[in-house]
Amino acid sequence: MGGAVAYRVSFVVDSRNPDEYVALAAGPDEYDRIRRRVLWRMPTGLYLVGSTAGGERNLMTASLVMQLCVDPKLVGVVVETAARTHGLITAGGCFAVSLIARDDRALVRRFVRPARDDPAAHTLNGVAYLDAPVTGAPVLAQAVAYFECRLERSVALGSHTLFVGEVVGAAVGTDPDAELLRVEDTRMSYGG
């Protein structure tokens, strides 16, 4: 075993009275800084979420993706309400998630804003995509793997919406053992 690590307690959490634990920190600004730092430390993957509706397609970088249930196979994707992807998932009733290789980390920066679709070249922002066979949602052509979902429900969460989808299709690429990209592999941060 390694040596012990000492932590300085900066605040006490009492979720019943949030104003009290802010006051126990060095102040609201210090509490906010500590909270963001802790939340940013949570390990998360980076994915491309594909959406389509009315002939429009988009791929969007996302970190808030997780499996929610085993039976049935449900996945959650959290999307900012102002994002183009939010409107496309709502209107199209589906989404796809591309798992990205760690070596492809530069790709995620290309999809932090709405993508330009070139249907003739089958590219979004100059990057090749495939239409998922069941839903038609775009998936990254070079993805390690992907799954596509039919939207089951959505939950408004303030600035974001949780979209819950049932997995209706999945595929693995040519290098299924590739290490997957995580937020920690980039200089990106999201949360807090």
N, C-alpha and C positions, 0 to 999 in steps of 0.2 A: 504494500500500500504506500501511496505517496504521502507527503506531508499534509497536514491539515490546512485548510483555507479559511481565513477569517473574513467575515463580511460585516460591514458596518450597517446597522439598521438605520435607514433614513426616515422611515415612516411606518406607521401601523395602519393596517387596512381594516376598516369596519365598513363593509358594503352597505350596511343599513343606514349609515350617515356619511356620505362621501365628503361633505364639507369638513368633517372632523379630521379625516386622515390627511387631507390637503394641508390643514393648519398645522399638523404635527410634523410635516416635512419642513424644509427650510423656507417654504412658501410655495405658492401655486406654480411659479415658473420652474423651480427646482423639482417639484413633484412631476410636472409634465416632462421635463428632461429625463428623469429617472424612468418614468413609465415608458417613454418612447425607446429608450436604450434597452430596457428589458424586452419589450415586444419585438424590437428589431433582431434580437438574438434568437428568436424562435426559428428553427430551421424550416425552410419552405422551398418547394420546387418552383421552377419557372416553366411555363407552358405557353403554347399558343392556342387560344380558344377560337374556333372557327364558327361563323354564323352566316346564315343566308335567309333572305326573304325577298320575294318579288323580283328575282333576278339580280339582286345586289348581294355581294359577298364581302366578308371581312375576316381578317385574322388579327387577334389582339393579344399582346403579352399579358399574362396573368400569373399571379402567385397564389391566389386564394382558391385552390382546387383541392378536393379531397373525396374519397369514397365515404359515403354516409351509411350504407346499408349493404348487407351481403345477399339477403333474399327478400325482395328482389334486389338486383344490382343497381343501386342508386348512387349517383355522383352529384356533388354540389360544386357549383361555380359561382363565385361572388363577383358581380360586375357593378361598377359605378353607374348610377342612374343616368348621367349625362353622356355616357359612352355610346358610340354608334352600335357596338355589339349588343348593348342592352335592348335597343329598339329592334334589332334584327332577331334576337332570340325570342323576344316577346311576340313579334309578328310571325316569325317562321316556325315557332314551336319546336325548335331543335338546336343542338350545338354539338361540336366535336372538340376534342382535346388532343393536341399533338404533344407527345413527350419528346423532348429535345436532348440531343447528345451534348455532353459537357463541352466537347470540342466546337460546337456550333453556337457558342455564347454570343457572338456578334449578331446573330440573327434576331435576338429578342429586341434589340434597340430599334430595328427596322419596323417594329409593329407596336410602338408605344403611342402612335397616332393612327387615325383611320387609314386603311390601306387603299392604294390605287389598284383597281382591278383591270387587267388586260385579258379579257376573255379569249381573244384570238390566240394569245401566247400561253394562256392558262397560268398566269402569274399574278401575284399580289405583291406590290412594291418590288417587282422584278424577281421575285422568288417563286419557284414552281410549286403549284399545289395540285391536289387531286380532289375530286368531289367524292365524299364518302358515299358508298353505294346505297345505303338505306335512306339517309336523311338529305343527302346532297350538300351538307355543310362542308366547307373547304378544310382540308388537312394538309399539313406541310408534307411535300413529296419526299423529303429526306428525313422525316421523323423516325425516331427509334421505334415508335409504336404509336398507335392512336386508338381512341374509342369514340363512338358517336352515340348521342343520346336523344331520345324523344323527351321533350319537356313534360314533366309531371305536375309541377307546381312551382310557384315563386313566392318568396317571402320578402316583403319590404323591410329593410333594416336601416332606414335613415338615408345616408348618402349612397348606399349600395343596395342591391337586391341579390338575395340568394336564389339561384335557379337550381332546382332539383330535377335531374333527368335520369331516366332509366336507360341503361346501356343496351343498345339494340344492334350494335356491331362493333367489332374490334379487329385490329390487324397488327402484326409485328413486322418491322422492316428487316433489312438485310443484316444488321448488326444488333441482334436483340440483347447482347451483353454489354453494350456501350454504357458507360457511366452517364447518368442523367444530370442535367443542368439544375443547379440550385441557386437561389438568390445570392448565397455566400460566394459563389464563383464569379460574381460580377461586382461592379461598383454600384449596383442598383440597391435601393432600399425602399420598402413600402410597409407601412404600418405605423402603429403608435398613435 
